Amino acid sequence: MRPGLLVGCLLAGVALAAAALSLVWTPYDITQLAIAEKLHGPSVAHPFGTDHFGRDMLSMAMLGARVSIAVALVAVGIGMGAGVPLGLLAAANRGGWLDEVIMRGNDLIFAFPSLVIAILITAVFGPSAVNAIIAIGIFNIPVFARVTRGGALPIWTLDYIRAAEVSGKGGTLISLQHILPNIANLLIVQGTIQFSLGILAEAGLSYVGLGAQPPTPSWGRMLAEAQTMVTLAPHVAVIPGLCIVLTVLGLNLLGDGLRDALDPRLRVLR
């Protein structure tokens, strides 16, 4: 296994394990405040220290991992679930009016960053983790549509695809039986990349108050709450910041490693 892929698996695995463990156990109950212990540094009792309410930072980080990963994972699922069929449809109708409509629609969504989409959604429905998922998921749709269409177009020119057309198979059947399996590696790698970007987007939305709302922990909101206490207790900002950096780094390394492992052209070059 390549070193980058191994490091990526370890970092991403730790984040996923922490999120999964938080479903059944955390060292402390974060709903219980301990003002007398607020802003304590790392210790045996509190390995990551405590925040301005005396809550255990390790427990907060574990629960924050669950929120960030869940939001990013569902958003990627939305993007892939809608974007892949649209990309396959556009490729099957390459050069036609349907292809043009789909791609111009993607361009329209790309014109509005996820933060702007989130602001529009929360202005109507209010800030929440669900609305953050919708905003990030909408932004992921054109990404997967473009990757799917770009990967599918060269395959449509191959001889065995022409043979399938001559045998009477329709565009939908060819897309599902022949195109999709051959671009699965592209989608897996892109899904990993969008997963990491989704965690960053969720942290950014929570930082400005558009993501998960109190008392639900979020890495982004933990950073926002810590910005006025950086000089007094640096650990309250360092811990969530490191969680975001290491998780995103791990997912990016994992994506790069999967690309190298799944792309036969790169295997030949090695």
MORA-V308676 format. One record per residue. SS is DSSP state (~ for helix, > for strand, _ for the rest). OMEGA is omega in degrees with one decimal (* if undefined). D_LAST is the distance of its C-alpha to the last C-alpha in whole Angstrom. Layout:
ss->SS omega->OMEGA d_last->D_LAST
ss->SS omega->OMEGA d_last->D_LAST
//
This chain:
ss->_ omega->179.9 d_last->13
ss->_ omega->-177.2 d_last->12
ss->~ omega->-179.7 d_last->15
ss->~ omega->179.2 d_last->15
ss->~ omega->179.6 d_last->15
ss->~ omega->179.0 d_last->18
ss->~ omega->178.3 d_last->20
ss->~ omega->178.5 d_last->20
ss->~ omega->-179.3 d_last->21
ss->~ omega->-178.0 d_last->24
ss->~ omega->179.4 d_last->25
ss->~ omega->179.4 d_last->26
ss->~ omega->178.0 d_last->27
ss->~ omega->179.5 d_last->30
ss->~ omega->-180.0 d_last->31
ss->~ omega->179.1 d_last->31
ss->~ omega->178.2 d_last->33
ss->~ omega->179.3 d_last->35
ss->~ omega->179.7 d_last->36
ss->~ omega->-179.7 d_last->36
ss->~ omega->-178.4 d_last->39
ss->_ omega->177.6 d_last->41
ss->_ omega->-175.5 d_last->42
ss->_ omega->-175.5 d_last->44
ss->_ omega->167.0 d_last->44
ss->_ omega->-178.1 d_last->44
ss->_ omega->-178.7 d_last->46
ss->_ omega->174.2 d_last->49
ss->_ omega->-174.7 d_last->50
ss->_ omega->176.4 d_last->50
ss->_ omega->178.6 d_last->53
ss->_ omega->-178.4 d_last->55
ss->_ omega->177.5 d_last->55
ss->_ omega->-174.0 d_last->56
ss->~ omega->-179.7 d_last->58
ss->~ omega->-178.3 d_last->59
ss->~ omega->-174.6 d_last->55
ss->_ omega->175.0 d_last->54
ss->_ omega->173.9 d_last->51
ss->_ omega->178.9 d_last->51
ss->_ omega->178.6 d_last->48
ss->_ omega->-179.1 d_last->45
ss->_ omega->178.6 d_last->47
ss->_ omega->-179.6 d_last->47
ss->_ omega->-179.0 d_last->49
ss->_ omega->-174.8 d_last->47
ss->_ omega->178.3 d_last->43
ss->_ omega->-178.9 d_last->42
ss->_ omega->179.3 d_last->46
ss->> omega->-179.2 d_last->48
ss->_ omega->-174.6 d_last->49
ss->_ omega->174.0 d_last->52
ss->_ omega->-178.5 d_last->53
ss->_ omega->179.5 d_last->53
ss->_ omega->-178.7 d_last->50
ss->> omega->-176.9 d_last->47
ss->~ omega->177.4 d_last->44
ss->~ omega->177.7 d_last->42
ss->~ omega->178.6 d_last->43
ss->~ omega->-179.5 d_last->43
ss->~ omega->179.1 d_last->39
ss->~ omega->178.9 d_last->39
ss->~ omega->175.9 d_last->41
ss->~ omega->176.2 d_last->39
ss->~ omega->179.6 d_last->36
ss->~ omega->-179.1 d_last->37
ss->~ omega->-176.7 d_last->39
ss->~ omega->-178.3 d_last->36
ss->~ omega->179.7 d_last->33
ss->~ omega->179.7 d_last->36
ss->~ omega->-178.4 d_last->37
ss->~ omega->-177.4 d_last->33
ss->~ omega->179.6 d_last->32
ss->~ omega->179.2 d_last->35
ss->~ omega->176.5 d_last->34
ss->~ omega->177.2 d_last->31
ss->~ omega->177.4 d_last->33
ss->~ omega->-179.2 d_last->35
ss->~ omega->-179.4 d_last->33
ss->~ omega->-178.1 d_last->30
ss->~ omega->178.8 d_last->33
ss->~ omega->-174.0 d_last->35
ss->~ omega->-178.6 d_last->32
ss->~ omega->176.5 d_last->30
ss->~ omega->178.4 d_last->33
ss->~ omega->178.2 d_last->34
ss->~ omega->177.1 d_last->31
ss->~ omega->179.1 d_last->31
ss->~ omega->179.2 d_last->35
ss->~ omega->-179.8 d_last->34
ss->~ omega->179.6 d_last->31
ss->~ omega->179.0 d_last->33
ss->_ omega->-174.7 d_last->36
ss->_ omega->179.6 d_last->34
ss->_ omega->-178.2 d_last->36
ss->_ omega->-177.4 d_last->39
ss->~ omega->179.9 d_last->42
ss->~ omega->174.9 d_last->40
ss->~ omega->-178.2 d_last->37
ss->~ omega->-179.9 d_last->38
ss->~ omega->-178.5 d_last->40
ss->~ omega->-176.0 d_last->37
ss->~ omega->176.8 d_last->35
ss->~ omega->173.8 d_last->38
ss->~ omega->175.3 d_last->39
ss->~ omega->178.2 d_last->36
ss->~ omega->179.8 d_last->36
ss->~ omega->178.5 d_last->40
ss->~ omega->178.8 d_last->38
ss->~ omega->-179.1 d_last->36
ss->_ omega->-178.5 d_last->39
ss->_ omega->177.8 d_last->40
ss->_ omega->-177.1 d_last->37
ss->~ omega->179.7 d_last->37
ss->~ omega->178.4 d_last->40
ss->~ omega->176.8 d_last->42
ss->~ omega->179.3 d_last->42
ss->~ omega->178.5 d_last->43
ss->~ omega->178.9 d_last->46
ss->~ omega->-178.3 d_last->47
ss->~ omega->-178.2 d_last->47
ss->~ omega->175.9 d_last->48
ss->~ omega->-179.4 d_last->51
ss->~ omega->-171.9 d_last->52
ss->~ omega->-178.9 d_last->51
ss->_ omega->-178.4 d_last->51
ss->_ omega->176.8 d_last->48
ss->_ omega->177.7 d_last->46
ss->~ omega->179.4 d_last->43
ss->~ omega->179.4 d_last->44
ss->~ omega->174.6 d_last->44
ss->~ omega->177.3 d_last->41
ss->~ omega->-179.1 d_last->39
ss->~ omega->-178.0 d_last->40
ss->~ omega->-179.5 d_last->40
ss->~ omega->179.3 d_last->36
ss->~ omega->178.1 d_last->36
ss->~ omega->-179.9 d_last->37
ss->~ omega->179.8 d_last->35
ss->~ omega->-175.4 d_last->32
ss->~ omega->-179.3 d_last->33
ss->~ omega->177.7 d_last->32
ss->~ omega->-179.6 d_last->29
ss->~ omega->178.1 d_last->28
ss->~ omega->-180.0 d_last->30
ss->~ omega->179.8 d_last->28
ss->~ omega->180.0 d_last->25
ss->~ omega->-179.7 d_last->26
ss->~ omega->-179.9 d_last->28
ss->~ omega->178.5 d_last->25
ss->~ omega->-176.0 d_last->22
ss->~ omega->-174.5 d_last->25
ss->~ omega->179.0 d_last->26
ss->~ omega->-178.4 d_last->24
ss->~ omega->179.9 d_last->24
ss->~ omega->-179.2 d_last->28
ss->_ omega->-175.9 d_last->28
ss->_ omega->-174.1 d_last->26
ss->~ omega->-175.8 d_last->28
ss->~ omega->174.3 d_last->28
ss->~ omega->176.4 d_last->30
ss->~ omega->177.9 d_last->32
ss->~ omega->177.6 d_last->33
ss->~ omega->177.1 d_last->34
ss->~ omega->-179.9 d_last->36
ss->~ omega->-179.8 d_last->38
ss->_ omega->175.1 d_last->38
ss->_ omega->178.5 d_last->40
ss->_ omega->178.1 d_last->38
ss->_ omega->-177.8 d_last->38
ss->~ omega->-179.7 d_last->36
ss->~ omega->-179.3 d_last->36
ss->~ omega->178.0 d_last->35
ss->~ omega->-179.6 d_last->32
ss->~ omega->-177.2 d_last->31
ss->~ omega->-174.2 d_last->31
ss->~ omega->-171.5 d_last->30
ss->~ omega->-175.8 d_last->27
ss->~ omega->-174.8 d_last->26
ss->~ omega->178.7 d_last->26
ss->~ omega->-177.5 d_last->24
ss->~ omega->177.2 d_last->21
ss->_ omega->-178.5 d_last->21
ss->~ omega->179.4 d_last->22
ss->~ omega->177.3 d_last->18
ss->~ omega->-177.5 d_last->19
ss->~ omega->178.3 d_last->22
ss->~ omega->-179.9 d_last->21
ss->~ omega->180.0 d_last->19
ss->~ omega->177.1 d_last->22
ss->~ omega->177.6 d_last->24
ss->~ omega->179.3 d_last->23
ss->~ omega->-179.8 d_last->23
ss->~ omega->175.8 d_last->26
ss->~ omega->178.9 d_last->27
ss->~ omega->178.1 d_last->27
ss->~ omega->177.4 d_last->29
ss->~ omega->176.6 d_last->31
ss->~ omega->176.4 d_last->32
ss->~ omega->-178.9 d_last->32
ss->~ omega->179.1 d_last->35
ss->~ omega->178.6 d_last->37
ss->~ omega->178.8 d_last->37
ss->~ omega->179.2 d_last->38
ss->~ omega->178.3 d_last->41
ss->~ omega->-180.0 d_last->42
ss->~ omega->-179.5 d_last->42
ss->_ omega->174.0 d_last->45
ss->_ omega->-177.1 d_last->46
ss->_ omega->-178.1 d_last->45
ss->_ omega->-179.9 d_last->43
ss->_ omega->-176.5 d_last->44
ss->_ omega->177.7 d_last->48
ss->_ omega->6.3 d_last->50
ss->_ omega->-179.7 d_last->50
ss->_ omega->-178.9 d_last->46
ss->_ omega->175.3 d_last->44
ss->_ omega->-179.5 d_last->41
ss->~ omega->-179.3 d_last->39
ss->~ omega->179.6 d_last->40
ss->~ omega->175.3 d_last->43
ss->~ omega->176.5 d_last->43
ss->~ omega->-179.7 d_last->42
ss->~ omega->-179.7 d_last->45
ss->~ omega->-176.2 d_last->47
ss->~ omega->-171.2 d_last->46
ss->_ omega->179.0 d_last->46
ss->_ omega->-177.0 d_last->50
ss->_ omega->-175.2 d_last->49
ss->_ omega->-178.7 d_last->46
ss->_ omega->-178.0 d_last->48
ss->_ omega->-178.8 d_last->51
ss->_ omega->-174.7 d_last->48
ss->_ omega->-174.7 d_last->44
ss->~ omega->-177.9 d_last->43
ss->~ omega->175.8 d_last->44
ss->~ omega->-176.9 d_last->42
ss->~ omega->-175.6 d_last->39
ss->~ omega->179.0 d_last->38
ss->~ omega->177.8 d_last->38
ss->~ omega->177.8 d_last->36
ss->~ omega->178.3 d_last->33
ss->~ omega->179.9 d_last->33
ss->~ omega->-175.9 d_last->32
ss->~ omega->-175.4 d_last->30
ss->~ omega->179.1 d_last->28
ss->~ omega->179.4 d_last->28
ss->~ omega->177.1 d_last->26
ss->~ omega->179.6 d_last->24
ss->~ omega->179.6 d_last->23
ss->~ omega->177.2 d_last->23
ss->~ omega->176.6 d_last->21
ss->~ omega->177.3 d_last->18
ss->~ omega->178.2 d_last->18
ss->~ omega->177.9 d_last->18
ss->~ omega->179.4 d_last->15
ss->~ omega->177.6 d_last->13
ss->~ omega->177.9 d_last->14
ss->~ omega->179.7 d_last->13
ss->~ omega->-176.5 d_last->9
ss->~ omega->-173.8 d_last->11
ss->~ omega->-178.1 d_last->13
ss->_ omega->-176.8 d_last->11
ss->~ omega->179.1 d_last->10
ss->~ omega->178.5 d_last->9
ss->~ omega->176.6 d_last->6
ss->~ omega->178.7 d_last->5
ss->~ omega->-178.9 d_last->5
ss->~ omega->178.6 d_last->4
ss->_ omega->* d_last->0
//
